[in-house]
Amino acid sequence: MHTDHHSHTEPPSESELRVKAIESLLVDKQLVDASALDELIDIYEHRIGPRNGAAVVARAWTDPAYKARLLSDATAAIAELGFSGVQGEDMVVVENTPAVHNVIVCTLCSCYPWPTLGLPPTWYKAAPYRSRIVIEPRAVLAEFGLHMDVSREVRVWDSNAELRYMVLPQRPAGTEGWSEADLASLVTRDSMIGTGVPTDPAQASNLNGGA
C-alpha cells in the first residue's frame, strides 16, 4: 500500500497535475530549488506535524488523567498542549489495546488531522487505500508490515469533514521511567494512523546511545 508499490497507484488528479506543473515552472525559472521544495515537504509531512501528535501520545502514556481526558474529549485535551486549528476542530482519539487495533481512513476524500499529524501521506489520499482498508483491513495492514493475530479485532474509523480520528498506539514495553521527550521519539506518524507501530525501544536506544 506504500507509494513505492506502483501497481497500487492511480493516475494523478487534475489538482496534483497543476501543482506539478507550477512546481516545474518555478524550478525551470530558477525561482525555487527542487531539493529545497522536497525538504520543505518532508519537514511538514514527517517532522513538524507528527511531532505534535507524538507529544500528545507521550503525555497520554505518562499521565493517566490526561489520557482519560484525551479519550473522552480529544479536541479539548489536544488543545491543552497548544495543538488546534483548521482540520483539527473536532477530534476523536481511539486507543489500541492487546485486543483491539484501530486504523483511520477517509473514504470520501482525504480528511486528516493536520494539527497533530502534519501533511497526509500520498498513500492515505489514494483510492486503493481508501477503499481496501475498509474491505480487507488485515490484508492492507500486512502490506505495511503489520500482521494482526486473528484473535485481535481490527476497527476502521472513517474520518470526514466534521470529525477526524487519531490512534493512540500502545506504549512499547521496556519504556518504564522514560521521559515524555524520549517516549515521543518512539511515536511514528503511521502508528497514529494505525498502519504502523511505535519504534522499538531497543532500536531507539541503540541509535541514541541509550534512553
C-alpha positions as CSV (number, residue, x, y, z in Angstrom):
1,M,0.0,0.0,0.0
2,H,3.0,2.3,0.2
3,T,3.6,4.6,-2.7
4,D,6.6,2.5,-3.7
5,H,4.2,-0.1,-4.8
6,H,3.4,1.3,-8.2
7,S,0.9,-1.4,-9.1
8,H,-1.5,0.1,-6.5
9,T,-1.2,3.7,-7.6
10,E,-3.6,5.6,-9.8
11,P,-3.1,8.4,-12.3
12,P,-2.6,11.8,-10.6
13,S,-5.6,14.0,-10.1
14,E,-6.1,17.3,-12.0
15,S,-5.1,19.3,-9.0
16,E,-1.9,17.2,-8.5
17,L,-1.0,17.7,-12.1
18,R,-1.5,21.5,-11.7
19,V,0.7,21.5,-8.7
20,K,3.4,19.6,-10.5
21,A,3.2,22.0,-13.5
22,I,3.6,25.0,-11.2
23,E,6.4,23.4,-9.4
24,S,8.2,22.6,-12.7
25,L,7.7,26.1,-14.0
26,L,9.2,27.6,-10.8
27,V,12.1,25.3,-10.9
28,D,12.7,26.0,-14.6
29,K,12.8,29.7,-14.0
30,Q,15.1,29.0,-11.1
31,L,12.8,30.7,-8.6
32,V,12.8,27.7,-6.3
33,D,15.2,24.8,-5.8
34,A,13.6,21.3,-6.3
35,S,15.6,19.8,-3.4
36,A,14.5,22.7,-1.2
37,L,10.9,22.0,-2.0
38,D,11.3,18.3,-1.2
39,E,13.0,19.2,2.1
40,L,10.1,21.6,3.0
41,I,7.5,19.0,2.3
42,D,9.4,16.4,4.3
43,I,9.6,18.7,7.2
44,Y,5.9,19.2,7.4
45,E,5.0,15.7,6.5
46,H,7.4,13.8,8.8
47,R,8.9,16.2,11.4
48,I,6.8,19.1,12.5
49,G,3.2,17.8,12.2
50,P,3.8,14.3,13.6
51,R,5.8,15.7,16.5
52,N,2.7,17.4,17.8
53,G,0.8,14.1,17.8
54,A,3.8,12.4,19.3
55,A,3.7,14.9,22.2
56,V,0.0,14.1,22.7
57,V,0.7,10.3,22.8
58,A,3.7,10.6,25.1
59,R,1.6,12.7,27.6
60,A,-1.2,10.1,27.5
61,W,1.3,7.3,28.1
62,T,2.7,9.1,31.2
63,D,-0.4,10.9,32.6
64,P,-3.5,8.7,33.3
65,A,-5.6,11.7,34.0
66,Y,-4.7,13.3,30.7
67,K,-5.3,10.0,28.9
68,A,-8.8,9.9,30.3
69,R,-9.5,13.4,29.1
70,L,-8.0,12.6,25.7
71,L,-10.2,9.6,25.2
72,S,-13.3,11.4,26.4
73,D,-12.8,14.8,24.8
74,A,-9.9,14.7,22.4
75,T,-10.4,18.1,20.9
76,A,-10.0,19.8,24.3
77,A,-7.2,17.6,25.6
78,I,-5.2,18.2,22.4
79,A,-5.8,21.9,22.7
80,E,-4.3,21.8,26.2
81,L,-0.9,21.1,24.6
82,G,-1.5,24.0,22.1
83,F,-2.4,22.0,19.1
84,S,-5.7,23.0,17.4
85,G,-6.9,24.8,14.3
86,V,-8.2,24.0,10.8
87,Q,-8.6,20.3,10.1
88,G,-8.4,19.6,13.8
89,E,-11.5,21.3,15.2
90,D,-13.3,18.1,16.1
91,M,-11.1,15.2,17.1
92,V,-11.7,11.7,18.4
93,V,-8.8,9.5,19.7
94,V,-9.2,5.7,19.7
95,E,-6.9,3.5,21.8
96,N,-5.0,0.5,20.6
97,T,-5.1,-2.4,23.1
98,P,-3.9,-6.0,23.1
99,A,-7.5,-7.0,22.0
100,V,-8.2,-4.1,19.5
101,H,-6.2,-2.5,16.8
102,N,-7.5,0.8,15.2
103,V,-6.8,2.3,11.9
104,I,-8.1,5.5,10.3
105,V,-9.1,6.4,6.8
106,C,-11.2,9.0,4.9
107,T,-13.2,7.0,2.3
108,L,-14.7,10.1,0.6
109,C,-11.6,12.2,0.1
110,S,-8.6,12.8,2.4
111,C,-9.8,14.3,5.7
112,Y,-6.9,14.2,8.1
113,P,-5.9,15.8,11.4
114,W,-3.3,18.2,10.2
115,P,-2.6,20.0,13.6
116,T,-1.4,16.7,15.1
117,L,-0.1,14.6,12.2
118,G,1.1,17.2,9.7
119,L,0.6,16.6,5.9
120,P,-1.2,13.4,4.9
121,P,0.9,10.9,3.1
122,T,0.2,10.3,-0.5
123,W,-1.0,6.7,0.0
124,Y,-3.6,7.9,2.6
125,K,-5.2,10.0,-0.2
126,A,-5.1,7.3,-2.8
127,A,-8.2,5.5,-3.8
128,P,-6.7,2.0,-3.3
129,Y,-6.1,2.6,0.4
130,R,-9.4,4.5,1.0
131,S,-11.4,1.5,-0.4
132,R,-9.3,-1.5,0.5
133,I,-8.7,-0.6,4.2
134,V,-12.4,-0.9,4.8
135,I,-12.9,-4.1,2.8
136,E,-9.8,-6.0,3.7
137,P,-8.1,-4.2,6.6
138,R,-5.9,-7.1,7.6
139,A,-4.5,-7.6,4.1
140,V,-3.7,-3.9,3.8
141,L,-2.1,-3.7,7.2
142,A,0.0,-6.8,6.2
143,E,1.3,-4.7,3.3
144,F,2.5,-2.2,5.8
145,G,4.2,-4.9,7.8
146,L,1.6,-5.3,10.4
147,H,0.3,-8.9,10.7
148,M,-2.7,-8.9,13.0
149,D,-3.4,-12.1,15.0
150,V,-6.8,-13.5,14.2
151,S,-7.8,-13.0,17.8
152,R,-7.3,-9.3,17.7
153,E,-10.1,-7.1,16.4
154,V,-9.4,-4.6,13.7
155,R,-11.6,-1.5,13.8
156,V,-11.6,1.0,10.9
157,W,-12.6,4.6,11.6
158,D,-13.8,6.8,8.8
159,S,-12.8,10.5,9.2
160,N,-14.9,13.2,7.5
161,A,-15.3,16.9,7.2
162,E,-16.9,17.2,10.6
163,L,-14.8,14.6,12.6
164,R,-11.2,13.4,12.4
165,Y,-9.7,10.4,14.2
166,M,-6.2,9.7,15.6
167,V,-4.9,6.5,17.0
168,L,-3.4,6.3,20.5
169,P,-0.8,3.4,20.0
170,Q,0.2,1.0,22.7
171,R,3.1,2.1,24.8
172,P,6.1,-0.2,24.0
173,A,7.3,-2.5,26.7
174,G,10.6,-1.6,28.3
175,T,10.0,2.1,28.4
176,E,9.3,2.4,32.2
177,G,10.8,5.5,33.6
178,W,11.3,7.1,30.1
179,S,10.7,10.9,29.9
180,E,8.0,12.3,27.7
181,A,10.5,13.5,25.2
182,D,12.1,10.1,24.9
183,L,8.7,8.4,24.6
184,A,7.7,10.9,21.9
185,S,10.7,10.0,19.8
186,L,9.3,6.5,19.5
187,V,5.9,7.6,18.1
188,T,5.7,7.5,14.3
189,R,3.2,9.1,12.1
190,D,2.0,5.7,10.8
191,S,1.4,4.5,14.4
192,M,-1.0,7.4,14.9
193,I,-2.8,6.4,11.7
194,G,-2.8,2.7,12.6
195,T,-0.7,1.5,9.7
196,G,2.4,1.3,11.9
197,V,3.6,0.8,15.5
198,P,6.0,2.9,17.6
199,T,9.7,2.4,17.1
200,D,11.1,-0.5,19.1
201,P,12.7,0.9,22.3
202,A,15.8,-1.3,21.9
203,Q,16.4,0.1,18.4
204,A,15.9,3.6,19.6
205,S,18.4,3.1,22.4
206,N,21.0,1.7,20.1
207,L,20.6,4.7,17.8
208,N,20.6,7.3,20.5
209,G,23.1,5.7,22.8
210,G,20.6,4.8,25.4
211,A,17.3,6.4,26.6
